[in-house]
Amino acid sequence: MSNFSAFLDGENKPLRVAESHIPTPGPNDIIVRNHAVAINTVDPAQQAGFKVARYPTVLGHDLAGIVHEVGSSVTRFKDGDRVLGHAWQFLTGQAEDGAFSLYTRIPAGNAAILPDNIDFKQGSVLPVAIDTAARGFYDTGFMGLDLPTADAKPNGKVVIVYGGSTSVGVAAIQLAVNAGYRVIATSSPRNHDLCREAGAAAVFDYKSLSVANDIAKSVGNDQFVGLWNTIGIPESFDVVTPIMQKLSGGFVANTKPPGPTPENITVKFVLGLDEYSYPLWEHWITDALASGKLKALPEPKVVGKGLESLEHAFKVRNGDVSGCKIVVEL
Ligand SMILES: NC(=O)c1ccc[n+]([C@@H]2O[C@H](COP(=O)([O-])OP(=O)(O)OC[C@H]3O[C@@H](n4cnc5c(N)ncnc54)[C@H](OP(=O)(O)O)[C@@H]3O)[C@@H](O)[C@H]2O)c1
């Protein structure tokens, strides 16, 4: 049995598909035979040289597949389990930890069981989005939300998700709603149904001139906890800042390093990868997927099959992506 990987040999080099060894698990790792991988904006960015520790390397974060081998301390998984998970090459710099291989090593703490009614391509859309949304909500120094539970009751608190139709936004909506928060989201009108399907109670068009007023009105007398800015770029603050000012300031979790903001608004950059999300993966995601409380959203858009399709998938990912996640089946 052998592995194949899409190697990156240097900055801006094309991916090179070649045979590789099947990784060995550490005590707390699992080896996954990937059947679908999703493409994130960071993947083509890494191909262009962003935060690559050494060459050759293997990129890729989002995966879904079948457990091939488990480490000696792993109890939650066994060989043959269907799983989704987050690969850690961005942190470890190791080629074995990149998702763009047939076999990848991932921490068992960053994986969950994929129920039979959710196929691999659907499962692959979630891991990075969940981990990014989760850090803004739960890690020390961020929003301090309660974790989701199976039977959360409305708690009278409100979270705003700016960019509700991004994959990070859809995950943020689902995490907050499953912990009892009321979520107000923004997106283009074409994606309002997606935000509602994820659980948003209200959705506003961020291009509307009245969006800040409309959101403030919708928050009403409920307690405003914070705003997740999944768009993150400086221009997004043209809308986010007026919303925050209407609410007298507060906390913003941001997908990009922030620029200067008014004193009453605290903006903090989120890197969506590390052990902070283990409780979510270990105690909630498997059951929530099985019960339908956590939905595999947004829809996967499959743009190819096989590691050779990744190069094309990167190009698609660098174009306009709306209300879906770009996926390659393996
Ligand atoms: N720091 C991290 O760890 C981390 C992790 C994951 C992602 N990210 C970053 O987070 C962002 C979201 O990633 P994603 O993959 O979840 O996004 P995505 O699914 O590709 O989101 C695309 C959507 O973003 C919305 N959008 C694009 N430009 C916009 C703008 N100028 N203003 C408002 N909305 C805009 C559009 O929504 P509508 O079509 O509804 O208008 C578009 O459909 C990306 O910038 C990505 O690089 C960071």
The ligand as a Tripos MOL2 file, in Angstrom:
@<TRIPOS>MOLECULE
LIG
   48    52     1     0     0
SMALL
NO_CHARGES

@<TRIPOS>ATOM
      1 N1         -7.5280   33.4830   10.1880 N.am      1 LIG1
      2 C1         -7.9300   32.2530    9.9160 C.2       1 LIG1
      3 O1         -7.5600   31.2840   10.5770 O.2       1 LIG1
      4 C2         -8.8880   32.0420    8.7860 C.ar      1 LIG1
      5 C3         -9.4600   30.7870    8.5820 C.ar      1 LIG1
      6 C4        -10.3930   30.6350    7.5550 C.ar      1 LIG1
      7 C5        -10.6990   31.7120    6.7370 C.ar      1 LIG1
      8 N2        -10.0700   32.9060    6.9390 N.ar      1 LIG1
      9 C6        -10.4120   34.0770    6.1200 C.3       1 LIG1
     10 O2        -11.7570   34.3570    6.4130 O.3       1 LIG1
     11 C7        -12.4180   34.8730    5.2780 C.3       1 LIG1
     12 C8        -13.6390   34.0240    5.0190 C.3       1 LIG1
     13 O3        -13.2070   32.7590    4.5630 O.3       1 LIG1
     14 P1        -14.2750   31.7040    4.0470 P.3       1 LIG1
     15 O4        -13.5290   30.6370    3.3290 O.co2     1 LIG1
     16 O5        -15.1630   31.3330    5.1600 O.co2     1 LIG1
     17 O6        -15.0520   32.6360    3.0140 O.3       1 LIG1
     18 P2        -15.8970   32.2660    1.7440 P.3       1 LIG1
     19 O7        -16.7680   31.1110    2.0800 O.co2     1 LIG1
     20 O8        -15.0440   32.1750    0.5650 O.co2     1 LIG1
     21 O9        -16.7730   33.6010    1.6600 O.3       1 LIG1
     22 C9        -17.1610   34.1750    0.4750 C.3       1 LIG1
     23 C10       -18.2410   35.2070    0.8010 C.3       1 LIG1
     24 O10       -17.6860   36.3450    1.4430 O.3       1 LIG1
     25 C11       -18.5470   37.4300    1.2250 C.3       1 LIG1
     26 N3        -17.7330   38.5930    0.8660 N.ar      1 LIG1
     27 C12       -16.6770   38.6330    0.0310 C.ar      1 LIG1
     28 N4        -16.1730   39.8840   -0.0290 N.ar      1 LIG1
     29 C13       -16.9240   40.6500    0.8050 C.ar      1 LIG1
     30 C14       -16.8970   42.0090    1.1910 C.ar      1 LIG1
     31 N5        -15.9750   42.8750    0.6910 N.pl3     1 LIG1
     32 N6        -17.8050   42.4390    2.0860 N.ar      1 LIG1
     33 C15       -18.7070   41.5970    2.6050 C.ar      1 LIG1
     34 N7        -18.8020   40.2830    2.2680 N.ar      1 LIG1
     35 C16       -17.9160   39.8350    1.3770 C.ar      1 LIG1
     36 C17       -19.4600   37.0860    0.0730 C.3       1 LIG1
     37 O11       -20.7460   36.8720    0.6400 O.3       1 LIG1
     38 P3        -22.0840   37.2120   -0.1730 P.3       1 LIG1
     39 O12       -21.9620   36.4590   -1.4700 O.co2     1 LIG1
     40 O13       -23.1790   36.7310    0.6840 O.co2     1 LIG1
     41 O14       -22.0350   38.6950   -0.3740 O.co2     1 LIG1
     42 C18       -18.8920   35.7790   -0.4350 C.3       1 LIG1
     43 O15       -19.8960   34.9190   -0.8770 O.3       1 LIG1
     44 C19       -11.3930   34.8260    4.1380 C.3       1 LIG1
     45 O16       -10.8190   36.1000    4.0210 O.3       1 LIG1
     46 C20       -10.3420   33.8500    4.6260 C.3       1 LIG1
     47 O17        -9.0730   34.1480    4.1230 O.3       1 LIG1
     48 C21        -9.1810   33.0930    7.9450 C.ar      1 LIG1
@<TRIPOS>BOND
     1     1     2 1
     2     2     3 2
     3     2     4 1
     4     4     5 ar
     5     4    48 ar
     6     5     6 ar
     7     6     7 ar
     8     7     8 ar
     9     8     9 1
    10     8    48 ar
    11     9    10 1
    12     9    46 1
    13    10    11 1
    14    11    12 1
    15    11    44 1
    16    12    13 1
    17    13    14 1
    18    14    15 2
    19    14    16 1
    20    14    17 1
    21    17    18 1
    22    18    19 2
    23    18    20 1
    24    18    21 1
    25    21    22 1
    26    22    23 1
    27    23    24 1
    28    23    42 1
    29    24    25 1
    30    25    26 1
    31    25    36 1
    32    26    27 ar
    33    26    35 ar
    34    27    28 ar
    35    28    29 ar
    36    29    30 ar
    37    29    35 ar
    38    30    31 1
    39    30    32 ar
    40    32    33 ar
    41    33    34 ar
    42    34    35 ar
    43    36    37 1
    44    36    42 1
    45    37    38 1
    46    38    39 2
    47    38    40 1
    48    38    41 1
    49    42    43 1
    50    44    45 1
    51    44    46 1
    52    46    47 1
@<TRIPOS>SUBSTRUCTURE
     1 LIG1         1 GROUP 0 **** ****
